[in-house]
Amino acid sequence: MHDQESSMRKAIELMFFAYRDFTGEADAILNEYGFGRAHHRAIHFIRRNPGISVAELVEVLRITKQSLARVLRQLVDRGFVVQETDAQDRRRRRLYLTRAGEALENLASAPQQARLS
């Protein structure tokens, strides 16, 4: 049993290192913009799902609407994301990356894509 626990702890340790290395380069790039991982996750999923609603993004990210609102406000104010009112439900806001947002997402994700390759 002790060997199994030791192996599990080693695997956990390797996961910590892998996560650190996977996110480190993107963190450094985003930090230059005054952004963090929450911003990266938001622009990643907005890029993968153009027109995603705020409620859907909250669900995907499993964060509070309040937490997302802060991140979105910064991304919108800086011109990386636009919010459009849904044509069928005017209470719903749809999210899209601007060209600057796509460029930032490419920049932050490039090191991760290279690492996975």
N, C-alpha and C positions, 0 to 999 in steps of 0.2 A: 504494500500500500504506500509505503514511503517513497519508493521509486516512481510510482504513478503520480503522487502529489508533486514530487520534484520535477517531473516531466511537464506537468500542467503549469507549474509556476514558471518554468523556462519558456514555455509556449506563450504565456501571458507577457513575459518580459520581451520576447521577440515581437509580439504584437505592438507593445508600447513603442519600441524602437522603430518598427515599420511605420507606424502612424506619425511619429515625430519626423521621420525622414520624408514621408510622403507629403506632409503638410508644410514642412519648414520653408521650402523655397517659395511656395505660394504665399505663405505668411509674410515673408520678407518683401515680396513684390507689393502685396496689398497694403502693408504698413507704410510704404512710400506715399500712398494715397490717403492715409489715415483710416484705412479700413481693416477689418479682421475676418475671421473665418465665417462669421454669420453673413457678411456681405458676399463672400465667395460662394457660399452655399446658395444664397438667394439668386445671384446672377447665373450660377450654373443651372439651377432648375428653371429659371425664367427662360434661359436660352434653349433648354431642352424641351420646354413646353410654352412656346410663344402664346400669349393670351391667357395664361393661367390666372385664375382669380386670386385675390388676396386670401380668401378662405381656403382655397385649394392649396396654396403655398404654405399656409399655416399648418395644414394637415400633413403635408409632405415633410416639412421640417420639424414637426412636432415641437413647436415653440408657441408661446402665447402671441395673440394678436398684437398686444402692446409691445412685445420685444421686436416683432417684425415691423411694426409701424416706425420705430426708431430707425431701423436699418433702411427701410424703404424711403423714408424721408430724406436720409443722407444721399442715397443713390439717385433719387429724383432731383433733389436740389443741385446735385453736382452734374446732372445731365447724362447719367448712365442708364436710367430706367424712365420710361413714360408709363403713365396710368391713363387708361381710356375707359370711359363709361360703357358698360355692356349695352348693346342695342336693345336686347329683350328685357333686361332687368336693370334699370337705371341705378339701383342701389349697389350693384356689383361693379367692381373695378377690375379691369383686365390689365395685365402687366406685360410689357415688352421691353427688350433691350434696345437702346439706341445704337448707332454705329460705334460711339465711344464705349458703350457698355459691352458690345461684342468684342471690341479690341481689348478691353480690360479682362474680360473672361478668357480670351485666347491667351493673353499674357500670363495670367495666373494659372491657367490649366496646362500650359505647354510643358513645364517641368514635370508635372504629374503624368502627362501622356508619354513623355520621354522615358520616365522611370518605369512605367508599365510596359512600354515596348521592349 
